[in-house]
Amino acid sequence: MRAALRAHTPVGLLMLDVDHFKLFNDHYGHPAGDRCLRTVAEVVRRVCFGARVM
C-alpha cells in the first residue's frame, strides 16, 4: 500500500467474510479451516486473473 501511494499507482483492497467459517473451523478443525481459506484465496486469484494479486 505504501509503495503504491508513493508511486501514485492505483490500488484496491478486497475484504471477504466467509459465511459460517467459524462454525466450519470449529466443527472440522483448524487444518480443514486452513484448507478452506487457501481454496477461497485460490478462487479469488483465478477470478482476478491478469491483476496483480498478493
MIRO-83406 format. One record per residue (C-alpha): x negated, y negated, z negated; residue number from 1; residue in three letters. Coordinates in nm, 4 decimals, always signed. Example, Ala and Ser with C-alpha at 12.3 -4.5 7.8 and 13.67 -1.06 7.14 Angstrom:
BEGIN
SITE         c1         c2         c3   num   residuo
SITE    -1.2300    +0.4500    -0.7800     1       ALA
SITE    -1.3670    +0.1060    -0.7140     2       SER
//
This chain:
BEGIN
SITE         c1         c2         c3   num   residuo
SITE    +0.0000    +0.0000    +0.0000     1       MET
SITE    -0.2746    -0.2458    -0.0921     2       ARG
SITE    -0.4653    -0.1737    +0.2283     3       ALA
SITE    -0.1522    -0.2273    +0.4375     4       ALA
SITE    -0.0778    -0.5544    +0.2612     5       LEU
SITE    -0.4355    -0.6782    +0.3072     6       ARG
SITE    -0.4277    -0.5850    +0.6763     7       ALA
SITE    -0.0779    -0.7318    +0.7249     8       HIS
SITE    +0.0331    -0.3905    +0.8514     9       THR
SITE    +0.3962    -0.2843    +0.8185    10       PRO
SITE    +0.4518    -0.0185    +0.5578    11       VAL
SITE    +0.7533    +0.1770    +0.4444    12       GLY
SITE    +0.8322    +0.3784    +0.1355    13       LEU
SITE    +1.0710    +0.6713    +0.1218    14       LEU
SITE    +1.2087    +0.7940    -0.2080    15       MET
SITE    +1.4138    +1.1112    -0.2323    16       LEU
SITE    +1.6365    +1.2538    -0.5007    17       ASP
SITE    +1.6666    +1.6300    -0.4595    18       VAL
SITE    +2.0154    +1.7138    -0.5839    19       ASP
SITE    +2.0207    +1.9526    -0.8787    20       HIS
SITE    +1.6425    +2.0003    -0.8670    21       PHE
SITE    +1.6114    +2.0149    -1.2464    22       LYS
SITE    +1.8658    +2.2981    -1.2625    23       LEU
SITE    +1.6813    +2.4841    -0.9848    24       PHE
SITE    +1.3451    +2.4298    -1.1546    25       ASN
SITE    +1.4761    +2.5398    -1.4948    26       ASP
SITE    +1.6545    +2.8462    -1.3546    27       HIS
SITE    +1.3896    +2.9757    -1.1116    28       TYR
SITE    +1.0777    +2.8403    -1.2836    29       GLY
SITE    +0.8114    +2.5847    -1.2067    30       HIS
SITE    +0.6318    +2.7853    -0.9343    31       PRO
SITE    +0.9596    +2.8101    -0.7387    32       ALA
SITE    +1.0259    +2.4411    -0.8033    33       GLY
SITE    +0.6816    +2.3561    -0.6686    34       ASP
SITE    +0.7513    +2.5611    -0.3540    35       ARG
SITE    +1.0837    +2.3824    -0.3159    36       CYS
SITE    +0.9172    +2.0405    -0.3323    37       LEU
SITE    +0.6493    +2.1470    -0.0838    38       ARG
SITE    +0.9235    +2.2619    +0.1533    39       THR
SITE    +1.1066    +1.9298    +0.1188    40       VAL
SITE    +0.7792    +1.7447    +0.1888    41       ALA
SITE    +0.7152    +1.9563    +0.4993    42       GLU
SITE    +1.0652    +1.8861    +0.6343    43       VAL
SITE    +1.0118    +1.5120    +0.5804    44       VAL
SITE    +0.6774    +1.5336    +0.7635    45       ARG
SITE    +0.8444    +1.7071    +1.0611    46       ARG
SITE    +1.1264    +1.4524    +1.0739    47       VAL
SITE    +0.8755    +1.1669    +1.0605    48       CYS
SITE    +0.6700    +1.3188    +1.3457    49       PHE
SITE    +0.4459    +1.0572    +1.5013    50       GLY
SITE    +0.4418    +0.8387    +1.1922    51       ALA
SITE    +0.1510    +0.8360    +0.9549    52       ARG
SITE    +0.2862    +1.0175    +0.6516    53       VAL
SITE    +0.0929    +1.0781    +0.3342    54       MET
//
